[in-house]
Amino acid sequence: MESVALACASPTVTIDRLLPLLVLAISLIAPGAAAAQPLSAVGRFKTFSSTCRYTLSEGHEGPCGLVELTRRGPSVLSLRFTGSGPDDSANHQLTFVVIGPAKTIPLHCEGGRCQLSASEWRGEVSSASEGRVDPIGLAMGVPQAWPVQGSCQIQRGKLQCEALLQDGAKLRAVAAL
């Protein structure tokens, strides 16, 4: 008798577990039918800059090449600069995080891919981080992260971010877009 009860209960459990996947599948197949399109607020814009420089927390200044702007939701934008560090064994990544009203984020995203949507923009930086990656992009250790005061701006085809750490150190990055 117990096995009959379990057999009857199991289709309900399976349907309950599959329901979220079914809703997701329908929204991907027919995006117009979905009430909101969450992918429109998420995505990445990448570019290689021939004129990119950054200053890390310990004062190292160096060239960077890869610039990534990642929209992590309707109001969160991360700006990452990747380049060589003081040692040749690793690349360094300097990331600034801007939180602001959705209408002020300078990226238009569809399906995870973004394009710049503003020729001029300014945002207040709330946090920053530094990390090291090996030549194929795998993390080397845990990144350092700090609350900061600063700003990022796009003006005349140039992206510039500056932030002041609580200990007085200054993070800075400038790149042509």
HUTARA-V989341 format. One line per field, one symbol per residue. phi: phi as a letter, one per 30 degrees, with the letter a starting at -180 (. if undefined). Layout:
BEGIN
phi=???
END
This chain:
BEGIN
phi=.dddddddddddddddddeddddddddddbdddddbcdddcblbcbaccdbbbbbddcjdcadbbdbbcbdcldbbbcbcccadcdcddbccbcbccccaeedcddbccbiicbbdcbdbabbddcabbbbcbdecjddcicdcbbdbblabbcahibcbbbbcdddjdccaabbdc
END
